[in-house]
Amino acid sequence: MSQEAEERILSALLEIRDGQREIISHLTAQRALAEDQLQRSRASVQESIGLQREALRRQKTITLVAVPGILACIGAIAYLVLRYF
């Protein structure tokens, strides 16, 4: 091989190496971004689960208070209907 051919091969190999380093740096940045998005997604899911639990707790409380009140109102109406008719 001539010196010129070796220099072209070396130059091509150096370009390939530099390209691979650039690709690795981009992949590292993308991985960091993906990990950040994953953390935010997990936090969002945890918040959503917490809000759902809170909603179920409130629904249970309302049911325990509202159902007896509604039944009392229906009973009072039935009493008034039966008494005056």
Beta strands, then each sheet from edge to edge (+ up, - down):
end
